[in-house]
Amino acid sequence: MKRTQISMMDKNIDIENVKLHGNYSGYFNKIFSKRKRKNYERVFQKHNIQDKRPLLWINNPQYYFSKSELNEDDRINSKNINVFVSGCSTDFAKIFSENNFKTYKASKEAVLYSKTKHFEKKSIKELIRYGRRNGYVIELPYSIENKVKLELFKPECAHGKEPQLKYFFNDQFIPGTRLFVFIESSGDWAGAILTAKIDHAHVRTDLLLRRKDAPKGVMELLIYLIFNKLKSEGMKSWSLGDVPYIVYNSRIFSKEFFINFTGRKLRFAYNYLGLYNFKNKFNPTWYDSYICINSKFTIITLLKISYISNLVDLIFFKIKKLLFIQRN
């Protein structure tokens, strides 16, 4: 099978041994600031969700809006549009709550800090050593060619040929994001991490990708080297992103309890626990993350969001797969 490979012109951008040719994120951040809301807001018209009002989906508002901007946004209090917010921090959830939104803890965010020791475990150090034996890590500048390469790499990754979740995170290499890739000696890509600069000191992870047959230590080495690179640039915190359904202290039979309980029952379709265990090995600080909605939250609402985000397609795909395995 033909694999995604690094081009000859990019082989001199080893993030450990060669100084990067400029700070790509700094240059593109000026462009991205004008477009960022387009990429993190999605408007679904009523014919898509069979509702009287369109749905505005905002993801991670704390990264793309100031509190004053959010309070001044007329759409927040509009009665002509449904607003659904995912990946919302506690502080921003309070703002939405003050604007009569319903708020529910639905996930937790893993954050690494530059002053915290995240790679001291013996098991982590061993995996990083494994990674070094099998390849090296580079940062690729934004270009259409590298954007296409990332898209070609996705089907080679674990779950890459399954229906992919949408809109809970950015999954495209766009101006303002940074792409780090683990390259094997053969030139094949074995793993990739896409990050986005929130401001001068804070970074967020958009994508974590690992090839299905990648050797041990690929993702651990990627995170270790990216962390050190970002730290040298003045980064104070790096979010590894959210893990859904790991809120266990909700009031029993509440809607918040229902959201998390239902999600945990869908582990066969979305392995939230595997994602949690992977991120937790780096000793992150975990923060509550909310979903907020300006209308009544019902089972119908949950189904609509699941349909729009491709979760329904993923569930049916996994069920068909399980049934096929059982028959054979």
Summary of the structure (lengths in Angstrom):
residues: 328
radius of gyration: 20.2
end to end distance: 25.9
largest distance: 58.3
contacts: 969
relative contact order: 0.18
helix: 41%
strand: 26%
